[in-house]
Amino acid sequence: MHTHPSILSATIRNKIYLLILFFSGCLATLPAQADEQTETYSGIIVENAFIDVDRNKPVSQLRLKISNFSSADLTLLEIRSDTFERAVILLNTPSKGPVEVDTLSILQEETLALDSSHIRVELRNLNRAIRPNNRVEFELLFAGQTIRAMADVHPG
């Protein structure tokens, strides 16, 4: 039995189209997860997000890494959540010690580790008690987009 060439090529085109749709769906982004999980949003990768909680301290520390593989530099404007009133970004300077910064720039192809002694995020005025093994949802507000992520809570 012979198949007409135009019917065959239409069938092949449909299969290729379905494969493209399938792989596009596999690459769709989901909310960022915590710890060993890595998720990508428009070239922004959020990974290793967790919160150190110490009952003896008035603040908790959010630790995470943000990688910028987008087509532009990023400006982090705010980190927010229903769990805390305020997230403060602190940059440790040689002359003044920790200094609060309003925004952070993340250049293209740059990874910013917000988990070191040089730069960190303090969560102030918790709205609810968080305990180890809890998960906290938070948002990273960039100029132009907002990303939701989850952080596991670890003992401090």
C-alpha positions in Angstrom: 0.0 0.0 0.0 1.3 3.4 -0.9 0.8 6.5 1.1 0.5 9.8 -0.6 3.7 12.0 0.2 1.7 15.0 1.4 -0.3 12.8 3.9 3.0 11.3 5.2 4.7 14.6 5.6 1.6 16.0 7.4 1.7 13.0 9.8 5.4 13.6 10.5 4.8 17.3 11.0 2.1 16.5 13.5 4.4 14.1 15.4 7.2 16.7 15.5 4.7 19.3 16.7 3.5 17.0 19.5 7.1 16.3 20.5 7.9 20.0 20.7 4.8 20.6 22.8 5.7 17.7 25.1 9.3 18.9 25.7 8.1 22.5 26.1 5.8 21.2 28.9 8.6 19.4 30.5 10.6 22.6 30.6 7.8 24.6 32.2 8.7 26.2 35.5 7.2 25.5 38.9 7.5 27.3 42.3 11.1 27.1 43.6 11.6 24.5 46.3 14.0 24.3 49.2 17.4 22.8 50.1 18.6 20.5 47.3 15.9 21.5 44.9 16.6 23.9 42.1 14.0 25.7 39.9 14.4 28.1 37.1 12.3 31.2 36.2 13.1 33.1 33.0 16.8 32.4 33.5 16.7 33.0 37.3 17.7 30.0 39.4 16.8 29.9 43.1 18.5 27.1 45.1 19.4 25.8 48.6 16.8 28.0 50.3 16.5 27.4 54.1 15.9 29.4 57.3 18.1 29.1 60.4 15.9 29.5 63.5 17.4 30.0 67.0 14.9 30.6 69.8 17.5 32.5 71.7 17.9 35.1 68.9 15.3 37.8 67.9 16.0 37.3 64.2 16.2 34.3 61.9 18.4 34.0 58.8 17.2 33.1 55.3 20.0 31.4 53.3 19.7 30.9 49.5 21.5 31.2 46.2 20.2 33.2 43.3 21.8 32.7 39.8 21.1 35.1 36.9 21.2 33.4 33.5 18.6 35.8 32.1 19.3 38.2 29.3 19.7 41.2 31.6 21.0 42.3 35.0 18.6 41.9 37.9 17.7 44.1 40.8 16.4 42.4 43.9 14.0 44.9 45.5 12.4 43.0 48.4 12.0 39.6 50.0 8.5 39.1 51.5 6.3 36.6 53.2 3.3 36.4 55.4 5.6 34.6 57.9 7.7 37.7 58.7 7.2 41.5 58.7 10.5 42.4 57.2 13.5 40.8 55.5 16.7 42.9 55.8 19.6 42.4 53.4 22.9 43.0 55.2 26.2 43.6 53.5 29.3 43.2 55.7 31.8 46.0 55.0 35.4 46.2 56.3 35.0 49.7 57.7 31.4 49.7 59.1 30.6 46.1 59.6 27.0 44.9 58.6 25.2 47.6 56.6 21.6 47.4 55.5 21.1 47.7 51.7 17.8 48.5 50.0 18.4 46.7 46.7 20.9 44.2 45.3 22.1 43.9 41.7 22.7 40.5 40.3 24.6 40.8 37.0 24.1 38.4 34.1 25.9 35.0 34.6 26.4 35.9 38.3 25.4 33.7 41.3 24.8 35.6 44.5 25.1 33.5 47.7 22.9 35.0 50.4 24.3 32.6 52.9 27.8 33.9 53.8 29.4 36.1 56.3 29.7 38.8 53.6 26.0 39.1 52.7 23.0 37.7 54.5 19.2 38.1 54.9 17.7 38.5 58.4 14.1 37.9 58.9 12.7 40.2 61.5 9.4 40.2 63.5 8.1 36.8 62.7 4.3 36.8 62.4 4.1 33.2 63.5 6.3 30.7 65.2 8.4 28.6 62.8 10.1 25.4 63.9 12.6 23.0 62.4 11.0 20.8 59.6 8.5 23.5 58.8 8.4 25.1 55.3 8.0 28.8 54.6 6.9 30.3 51.4 8.4 33.6 50.4 8.7 35.9 47.4 11.7 37.5 45.7 10.5 40.8 44.2 12.8 41.8 41.3 12.3 44.9 39.1 9.8 43.5 36.6 9.0 40.1 38.1 8.2 38.3 41.3 9.3 34.7 42.1 7.8 32.5 44.7 10.0 30.0 46.6 10.0 27.7 49.6 12.5 27.4 52.3 12.9 24.6 54.8 13.4 25.5 58.4 16.5 24.3 60.1 17.6 24.6 63.7 20.1 27.5 64.1 
